[in-house]
Amino acid sequence: MPNLFIPQCFEIPKCFDTEDFHFRVLDDAVAELDFDAVMSSQKRLQGVFGPESKWPQKEMTLEENIESLKVHKQEFESREAFAYSVFNYSRDKCLGSVYIDPSQSPNYDCEVYLWVRDDNITLDKVLYQTVLKWLQEVWPFSMIAFPGRDISWEEWAKDLNRV
């Protein structure tokens, strides 16, 4: 049996609310709002998953985004990885996303990526602090990596090469 990313007894939150944010499972039900957030910040978001990442392509279509969101939902349902769409508290604007993935490094329980759309970039630090606190207090992780944020991409690459 493969090593489980999340204990079977842990109930994965389907949503999370704070004073600033509403998190919900990233799925195709929010495709248009997510697409708007992604494409409004397309240039800056390239590299959010690593210096070699080309996501999102400037030619990305809504249909391609929908397919991607379906994959995220399937991963969530199978407990392989957990992606959340981040909305403002009134839930009428997609502000960004949070991705909680199994760590590629044995030194961490998970690796987390997040982003905020350009026109709300002032919320980036608040979102990071919110996610970090949520993961520490609610999720079953003790070692959390934020590659490209609290660990430089260079250090992350060195860590992965030690594996």
C-alpha positions in Angstrom: 0.0 0.0 0.0 1.4 3.4 -0.9 2.3 5.9 1.8 -0.7 8.2 2.3 -0.2 11.9 1.9 -3.0 12.6 4.5 -4.2 10.2 7.1 -7.4 8.6 6.2 -9.0 9.7 9.5 -8.3 13.4 8.7 -11.3 15.2 7.4 -10.2 17.5 4.6 -11.7 21.0 4.9 -13.9 21.7 1.8 -13.9 25.4 2.7 -12.3 27.9 5.1 -13.3 31.4 6.0 -11.4 34.2 7.6 -12.0 37.9 7.9 -10.3 38.5 4.5 -10.9 35.3 2.6 -13.2 32.5 1.6 -11.4 29.3 0.4 -13.3 26.6 -1.5 -12.3 23.6 -3.4 -10.8 24.6 -6.8 -13.1 23.1 -9.4 -14.7 23.9 -12.7 -17.7 25.5 -11.0 -15.5 28.6 -10.5 -13.8 28.4 -13.9 -14.7 31.8 -15.3 -13.8 33.7 -12.1 -10.6 31.7 -11.8 -9.7 32.2 -15.4 -10.2 36.0 -15.0 -7.9 36.0 -11.9 -5.3 33.9 -13.7 -5.2 35.8 -16.9 -5.3 39.2 -15.2 -2.0 38.3 -13.6 -0.6 35.9 -16.3 2.8 37.4 -16.7 3.6 37.6 -12.9 2.3 34.1 -12.3 4.7 32.4 -14.6 7.2 30.8 -12.3 4.9 30.5 -9.3 5.5 26.7 -9.4 9.2 27.1 -10.1 11.6 29.0 -12.3 11.0 26.7 -15.2 7.2 26.8 -15.0 5.5 28.3 -18.0 2.0 28.3 -16.5 -0.1 30.1 -17.3 0.5 30.5 -21.0 -0.8 33.8 -22.5 -2.7 31.7 -25.1 -4.5 29.6 -22.4 -8.2 29.3 -23.1 -11.1 29.0 -20.7 -11.6 25.4 -21.9 -8.1 24.5 -21.0 -8.6 26.2 -17.6 -11.8 24.1 -17.1 -9.9 20.9 -17.8 -7.2 21.9 -15.4 -9.7 22.6 -12.7 -11.4 19.2 -13.2 -8.0 17.6 -12.6 -7.6 19.6 -9.3 -11.0 18.5 -8.2 -10.2 14.8 -9.0 -6.9 15.1 -7.0 -8.8 16.6 -4.1 -11.5 13.9 -4.1 -8.8 11.1 -4.3 -6.8 12.9 -1.5 -3.7 13.2 -3.7 -3.4 17.0 -3.5 -5.6 19.8 -2.3 -6.2 23.0 -4.3 -8.4 25.9 -3.1 -9.8 28.9 -4.9 -9.4 32.0 -2.8 -12.3 34.5 -2.9 -12.8 37.7 -1.2 -15.0 37.4 1.9 -18.2 38.4 0.0 -17.4 35.5 -2.5 -17.9 37.6 -5.6 -14.2 37.9 -6.8 -11.6 35.2 -7.2 -8.4 36.5 -5.6 -6.1 33.6 -6.3 -5.4 30.0 -5.4 -3.7 27.8 -2.8 -2.2 24.4 -3.7 -1.2 21.8 -1.0 0.8 19.0 -2.5 2.8 16.1 -1.2 6.4 17.1 -0.8 9.0 16.0 -3.3 11.5 16.3 -0.5 11.6 13.8 2.4 12.4 16.8 4.7 8.8 18.2 4.4 5.3 16.8 4.8 3.9 19.1 2.1 4.8 21.8 -0.4 2.5 24.7 -0.8 2.1 27.2 -3.6 -0.2 30.2 -3.6 -0.8 33.3 -5.6 -2.9 36.5 -5.5 -4.1 38.4 -8.6 -2.3 41.5 -9.5 -5.0 44.0 -8.6 -5.1 42.5 -5.0 -1.3 41.9 -4.6 -1.3 43.8 -1.3 -3.1 40.7 0.1 -0.2 38.4 -0.8 1.5 38.5 2.6 -1.8 38.2 4.4 -2.8 35.1 2.3 0.6 33.5 3.0 0.3 34.1 6.8 -3.3 32.9 6.7 -2.4 29.7 4.9 0.6 29.0 7.1 -1.4 29.4 10.3 -4.3 27.3 8.9 -1.9 24.5 7.9 -0.1 24.5 11.3 -3.3 24.6 13.3 -5.7 22.5 11.4 -3.8 20.1 9.0 -1.7 17.2 10.1 1.6 18.7 9.0 4.7 19.5 11.0 7.1 20.4 8.2 5.6 22.7 5.6 7.6 24.0 2.6 6.7 27.1 0.6 9.2 26.7 -2.3 10.0 30.1 -3.9 8.7 31.9 -0.8 10.2 30.7 2.5 12.7 28.5 0.7 14.5 30.0 -2.3 14.2 28.1 -5.6 17.9 27.4 -5.4 17.7 25.9 -2.0 14.7 23.9 -2.9 16.5 22.5 -6.0 19.5 21.5 -3.8 17.1 19.9 -1.3 15.5 17.8 -4.1 18.9 16.8 -5.5 19.9 15.4 -2.1 17.0 12.9 -2.4 
